[in-house]
Amino acid sequence: MDDPYAPAREALAGDGSTAESEAADPAVLAARLDDADPLSSFADRYHVPDDALYMDGNSLGPASDAALASLDRVVDEWRDLLISGWTDADPPWFDVGERLGDALAPLVGAGPEEVVVGNSITVNTHTLVGTFLDELLAGNGPEHEGFRAADGDWNTATDPAVLVNELDFPSDHYAIRAQLRHRGIDPDGKLRVVPSRDGRTIDSRDVEAALEAHDDVGIVFMPTALYRSGQLFDVERIAAAAHEAGAYAGFDAAHSAGAVPHEFDDAGVDFAVWCTYKYLNAGPGSIGALFVAERHHGLTPALAGWWGHEKETQFEMNMTYTPADSAGAWQIGTPPLLSAAPLEGSVELLREAGIERLREKSLALTDFLIALVDDRLPEVSVGTPRDHEARGGHVALEHSDAERLSAALKDRGVVVDFRPPNVVRVCPAAPYTSFADVLEVVDEIEAILDSGAHEKYATSEGGVT
């Protein structure tokens, strides 16, 4: 059929109802959707326990056969080749950052030399924000018009500010504050925070208003998707607003890379960071990734290290640092091969599935989830935007007892997570989740709430969920 997921979209239309026969028995709709799903076979290539409904891939994706195979290969190379693996492994370890960057680039709409794998997401935030703060302090900002030249004049009479939002993942603020402090800039005065109107989302108009109100903003750093509500940002609009105001546009893509196709080049993004352990399914604490637009290649990274040196002369061991003329310059230390290896297999599996098809199925899965919640869970609110253009890969279900509901679900084999104060995040990730799985999750939530089973659980005082 031309659109295998159309029934899920129809389920969300209007009041959330679908065809009368299917509304009476949502299992019929789930079965119809699963039978028509062109990606259904991919689930067999991921490892999820048989007794679990895994809905937490927005925190940690599962292992796949492909990821384990690429990890096993590197372990074998370590055992058999030892130091020779850097040059004699197939492929050589030496170019792992650039090679995996090439593989990731199409998923974010970038050129092959604009993406590199290295460091961790927070380290990459430090070095990239620091780099562009240094550019501003040197008097170099992007053009107000024709931003691709990136050679506009910056007013060095005032310290640059960084514009963020109040719903960001906290680590981004920690890193930016540290980079401001390192340059003698007061973060309390120069970390400008866009407020949320509803506690769930950030309105692009408020980003634009903040830029109009403050002429000292030199960097706009926003997420591509909010970690709590799952709101997807209009990257192109925000980047254009930043450039019009004379600021660089940077993004944290942790909660969308691998689930949402991006077009960083076309959108005019200056730099971006993301992790690989969520939708990219490369394993716990796997290596980070970054994007730097080609027009900025040749800059000196704020955190320089030998692995970012130009490759041709890296082993001459010169005391003068010469950055690579690519995103590879923002690598710092020797890449952790065992943390990078699973990404090779996992990203090839996603590319085989196709990022556009994964996005189409993801939206259909979340459409179906939202329709079921509307129809069957009157105590639960959906805190994620319903508009496809504003929705990432997970759905935030809001309930006054969300923490205890989350605990009760886990005891029933439904793996979700809780985010204060009232959100249960449910992530039906496209590569390995079926529509029947989504229906079963809603069945379990309904059973728990109807019976009051969640009320026996105590609330915690923080910790990992």
C-alpha positions in Angstrom: 0.0 0.0 0.0 1.2 3.5 -0.6 0.9 4.7 3.0 1.2 1.7 5.4 0.8 4.0 8.4 -2.3 5.9 7.2 -4.7 4.2 9.7 -2.6 5.5 12.6 -2.9 9.0 11.3 -6.6 8.5 10.8 -6.9 7.4 14.4 -5.6 10.7 15.6 -7.8 12.8 13.3 -10.7 14.8 14.7 -11.7 13.5 18.2 -9.1 10.6 18.0 -11.6 8.0 16.8 -11.0 5.7 13.9 -13.3 3.5 11.8 -16.2 2.2 14.0 -15.1 -1.4 13.9 -11.5 -0.6 14.7 -12.4 1.8 17.4 -14.4 -1.0 19.1 -11.3 -3.2 19.0 -8.0 -1.3 18.7 -6.3 -4.7 18.5 -7.7 -4.9 14.9 -6.1 -1.6 14.0 -2.8 -2.6 15.7 -2.7 -5.9 13.8 -3.5 -4.1 10.5 -0.7 -1.6 11.0 1.8 -4.3 12.0 0.9 -6.4 9.0 1.5 -3.5 6.6 4.7 -2.2 8.3 7.6 -2.4 5.9 10.0 -2.1 8.8 8.6 -4.8 11.0 11.4 -7.3 10.3 14.0 -4.9 11.8 12.8 -5.8 15.3 14.3 -9.3 15.0 17.7 -7.7 14.7 17.6 -5.9 18.1 17.9 -7.5 21.5 15.0 -6.7 23.8 14.0 -9.2 26.5 11.0 -11.3 25.6 9.3 -10.4 28.9 9.8 -6.6 28.5 8.0 -3.8 26.6 11.0 -1.5 26.0 9.8 2.1 25.7 13.0 3.8 26.9 15.1 4.0 23.7 15.1 7.8 24.1 17.4 7.2 27.1 19.3 4.1 26.0 18.8 2.2 22.8 19.1 -1.6 22.7 21.9 -3.7 21.3 21.5 -4.9 17.7 23.2 -7.8 16.0 25.0 -5.3 13.8 26.3 -3.2 16.7 27.5 -6.3 18.6 29.2 -7.7 15.4 31.2 -4.5 14.9 32.1 -4.4 18.6 33.2 -8.1 18.5 35.3 -7.4 15.4 37.2 -4.6 17.1 37.7 -6.8 20.2 39.2 -9.5 18.0 41.4 -6.9 16.3 42.7 -5.7 19.6 43.5 -9.3 20.7 45.1 -10.2 17.4 46.7 -7.0 16.1 47.5 -5.0 19.3 49.1 -1.7 18.3 49.0 -2.6 14.6 45.2 -2.2 14.7 45.6 1.5 14.3 46.9 0.9 10.8 46.2 -2.7 9.9 42.7 -3.3 11.1 40.0 -3.5 8.5 39.1 -0.6 8.5 42.1 1.0 10.3 41.3 2.4 13.8 43.2 5.6 13.0 40.4 7.3 11.0 37.5 6.0 13.1 36.2 9.5 14.0 36.1 10.7 10.4 34.8 7.4 9.0 31.9 7.2 11.5 31.3 10.9 11.0 30.9 10.2 7.2 28.3 7.5 8.1 26.3 9.8 10.4 26.4 12.9 8.1 23.4 11.9 5.9 21.2 11.5 9.0 21.7 15.2 9.9 21.9 16.7 6.4 25.6 17.4 6.4 28.7 17.0 4.2 31.1 14.2 5.1 33.8 16.4 6.5 31.3 18.4 8.6 30.6 15.5 11.1 33.0 13.7 13.3 32.7 11.2 16.1 34.6 11.9 19.3 34.6 12.9 22.9 31.3 13.0 24.7 28.3 15.2 24.2 29.1 17.5 27.1 32.8 17.8 26.2 31.7 18.7 22.7 29.4 21.3 24.0 32.3 22.8 26.0 34.7 22.9 23.0 32.2 24.2 20.5 30.6 26.9 22.6 34.1 27.8 23.8 35.3 28.1 20.2 32.6 30.4 19.1 32.8 32.5 22.2 36.5 33.0 21.3 35.5 34.0 17.8 33.1 36.6 19.2 35.7 37.9 21.7 38.1 38.2 18.7 35.5 40.4 16.9 34.3 37.7 14.5 30.6 37.0 14.2 28.4 35.7 11.5 27.0 38.1 9.0 23.6 39.5 9.7 22.8 38.7 6.1 24.5 36.1 3.9 25.5 34.3 7.1 27.5 31.6 5.2 30.4 34.0 5.0 30.6 33.9 8.8 32.9 37.0 8.8 30.7 39.7 10.2 32.0 42.2 12.8 31.2 41.6 16.5 31.2 44.5 18.9 34.0 43.6 21.3 33.0 46.5 23.6 30.5 44.2 25.2 30.9 40.6 26.4 28.8 38.1 24.3 25.8 36.5 25.8 24.5 32.9 25.1 20.8 32.4 24.6 19.3 29.2 26.0 15.9 28.1 27.3 14.5 27.1 30.7 13.6 23.6 29.6 17.0 22.6 28.4 18.8 19.5 29.7 20.8 20.9 32.6 24.2 19.7 31.4 24.1 22.2 28.6 23.7 25.1 31.0 26.5 23.7 33.2 28.9 23.6 30.2 28.0 27.0 28.9 28.3 28.7 32.3 31.7 27.1 32.7 32.8 28.4 29.3 31.6 31.9 30.1 33.4 31.8 33.5 36.6 30.7 31.9 36.6 33.8 29.8 35.9 36.1 32.7 32.2 36.6 31.7 29.6 36.5 34.4 27.2 33.7 33.5 24.5 35.1 35.7 24.3 38.2 33.5 25.2 36.6 30.1 23.4 33.3 30.1 20.1 34.6 28.8 17.2 32.2 29.3 14.0 32.0 27.1 11.1 31.2 29.4 8.4 28.6 28.6 4.8 29.7 28.3 3.3 26.4 29.5 6.1 24.5 31.3 6.2 22.0 28.4 7.4 23.8 25.3 9.3 26.8 23.9 7.7 29.1 21.4 10.0 30.1 18.6 8.4 33.6 18.8 9.9 33.9 22.3 13.4 33.0 21.0 13.0 35.7 18.4 11.7 38.2 21.0 14.7 37.5 23.2 17.0 38.3 20.3 15.2 41.5 19.7 15.4 42.5 23.3 19.1 41.8 23.8 21.7 43.0 21.3 24.5 41.2 23.1 23.6 37.6 22.2 26.4 36.1 20.2 25.4 32.4 20.4 21.9 30.8 20.3 22.2 27.3 21.7 18.9 25.3 21.6 17.9 21.6 21.6 16.5 20.1 18.5 14.0 18.4 20.8 13.2 18.9 24.4 14.2 16.0 26.7 11.1 16.1 28.8 8.1 17.0 26.6 9.6 15.8 23.3 8.8 19.0 21.5 10.7 19.2 18.2 12.1 22.7 17.4 12.0 24.5 14.2 15.8 24.5 13.6 15.7 26.5 10.4 13.6 29.2 11.9 15.8 29.5 15.0 19.0 29.5 13.0 17.7 32.2 10.7 16.7 34.3 13.7 20.1 33.9 15.2 21.9 34.9 12.1 19.6 37.9 11.6 20.6 39.0 15.0 24.3 38.5 14.3 24.6 35.4 16.5 25.9 31.9 15.8 23.3 29.0 15.8 24.2 25.9 17.7 22.0 22.9 18.7 22.0 19.9 21.0 20.5 17.1 18.9 20.7 14.3 21.5 16.9 13.7 21.5 16.4 13.6 17.8 19.6 12.3 16.0 18.7 8.9 14.6 15.0 9.4 14.9 14.3 12.6 13.1 16.0 13.5 9.8 17.8 16.9 10.0 19.1 19.2 7.3 21.8 21.1 9.2 23.4 22.5 6.1 20.2 23.7 4.4 19.0 25.2 7.7 22.3 27.2 8.1 23.3 25.6 11.5 26.8 26.6 12.6 27.5 23.7 15.0 25.7 20.9 16.8 26.4 18.1 19.2 24.7 14.9 20.1 25.2 11.5 21.8 25.0 8.1 20.1 23.4 6.0 22.9 19.8 7.0 22.5 18.2 6.7 19.1 21.5 5.7 17.5 21.6 2.6 19.7 25.4 2.5 20.1 25.5 1.4 23.7 25.8 2.9 27.2 28.1 5.9 27.3 29.0 5.5 23.7 31.1 8.1 21.9 29.7 11.6 21.1 29.3 13.2 17.7 29.5 16.8 16.5 28.8 18.9 13.4 30.7 22.0 12.4 29.6 23.8 9.2 32.3 23.8 6.5 32.5 27.6 6.6 34.0 27.4 10.1 36.7 24.8 9.3 40.1 26.0 10.1 39.2 27.7 13.4 41.2 26.7 16.5 39.1 24.7 18.9 38.8 26.0 22.4 39.8 22.6 23.7 42.7 21.5 21.5 44.1 18.0 21.6 46.4 15.9 19.5 43.6 13.8 17.9 42.3 17.0 16.3 45.6 17.8 14.7 45.8 17.6 10.9 46.2 13.9 10.1 49.1 14.3 7.7 51.5 15.6 10.3 49.9 14.3 13.5 52.7 11.8 14.3 55.5 14.3 13.7 54.8 15.4 17.2 55.2 19.1 16.6 54.8 21.3 19.6 52.7 23.7 17.6 49.1 22.6 17.1 47.8 22.6 13.6 44.0 21.9 13.5 42.6 19.7 10.9 40.7 21.6 8.2 37.4 19.7 8.9 35.1 18.9 11.8 37.8 16.5 12.8 39.7 19.4 14.5 37.3 19.2 17.4 38.4 15.8 18.4 40.5 16.0 21.5 42.1 12.8 22.8 42.6 9.3 21.4 39.1 7.9 20.5 37.8 5.1 22.8 37.6 2.3 20.2 35.4 0.1 22.3 32.9 2.9 22.8 32.9 3.8 19.1 32.8 0.3 17.6 29.1 -0.5 18.2 28.1 2.7 16.4 29.5 1.4 13.1 27.0 -1.5 13.0 24.1 0.4 14.6 24.2 3.4 12.2 24.4 1.1 9.1 21.3 -0.7 10.3 19.5 2.7 10.6 20.7 3.7 7.2 19.4 0.4 5.8 16.0 1.1 7.3 16.2 4.7 6.0 15.8 7.8 8.2 12.8 9.0 6.4 11.0 5.7 6.8 12.0 5.5 10.4 10.5 9.0 11.0 7.3 8.1 9.2 6.9 5.0 11.4 7.8 6.9 14.5 5.1 9.5 13.9 2.6 6.7 13.2 3.5 4.9 16.5 3.1 8.1 18.5 -0.1 9.0 16.6 -1.5 5.7 17.7 -0.3 6.1 21.3 -1.8 9.6 21.6 -5.1 8.4 20.1 -5.3 5.5 22.6 -4.5 7.8 25.5 -7.2 10.3 24.5 -9.7 7.5 24.2 -9.0 5.4 27.2 -7.0 7.3 29.8 -9.0 10.3 31.0 -6.6 10.8 34.0 -3.6 11.2 31.7 -2.7 14.3 29.6 -0.4 14.3 26.6 2.3 16.9 27.1 3.9 16.5 23.7 2.8 18.6 20.7 0.4 16.8 18.4 1.6 18.5 15.3 4.1 16.3 13.5 6.4 19.2 12.8 6.7 19.8 16.5 6.9 16.2 17.8 10.1 14.2 18.4 10.3 10.5 19.0 8.7 10.1 22.4 5.4 11.1 24.1 5.2 12.7 27.5 2.3 11.3 29.5 1.4 13.6 32.4 -0.2 12.3 35.5 -0.2 13.6 39.1 1.3 10.3 40.3 3.7 9.9 37.4 6.6 8.6 39.5 4.5 5.9 41.1 2.9 5.0 37.8 6.3 4.7 36.2 7.4 2.3 39.0 4.3 0.2 38.7 4.8 -0.1 34.9 8.4 -1.3 35.4 7.3 -4.0 37.7 4.9 -5.2 35.0 7.7 -5.3 32.4 7.0 -1.9 30.8 10.3 0.0 30.7 9.6 3.7 30.7 11.1 6.6 32.7 9.9 9.3 35.0 10.8 13.0 34.7 9.8 15.4 37.4 7.3 16.6 38.2 4.7 14.7 36.4 5.9 13.0 33.2 6.1 9.4 32.2 8.1 9.3 29.0 7.0 6.6 26.5 9.2 6.0 23.5 7.9 3.6 20.9 11.2 3.6 18.9 10.6 2.8 15.2 13.3 0.2 14.6 12.0 -2.4 17.1 8.6 -1.3 18.4 5.3 -2.7 17.0 1.8 -1.1 17.1 0.7 -4.1 19.2 3.4 -3.1 21.7 2.0 0.4 22.0 -1.5 -1.0 22.6 -0.1 -3.3 25.3 1.5 -0.4 27.1 -1.8 1.5 27.2 -3.5 -1.6 28.4 -1.1 -1.8 31.3 -1.4 1.9 32.2 -5.2 1.5 32.1 -5.1 -1.6 34.3 -2.8 0.1 36.9 -4.9 3.3 37.1 -8.2 1.4 37.3 -6.9 -0.8 40.1 -5.0 1.8 41.9 -2.0 -0.5 41.9 0.5 2.4 41.6 -0.7 3.8 45.0 1.4 1.2 46.9 4.6 2.6 45.6 6.6 5.3 47.5 8.0 8.4 45.8 11.8 8.8 45.8 14.0 11.8 46.5 15.8 11.7 43.1 18.0 9.2 41.4 18.1 7.4 38.0 14.8 6.2 36.6 
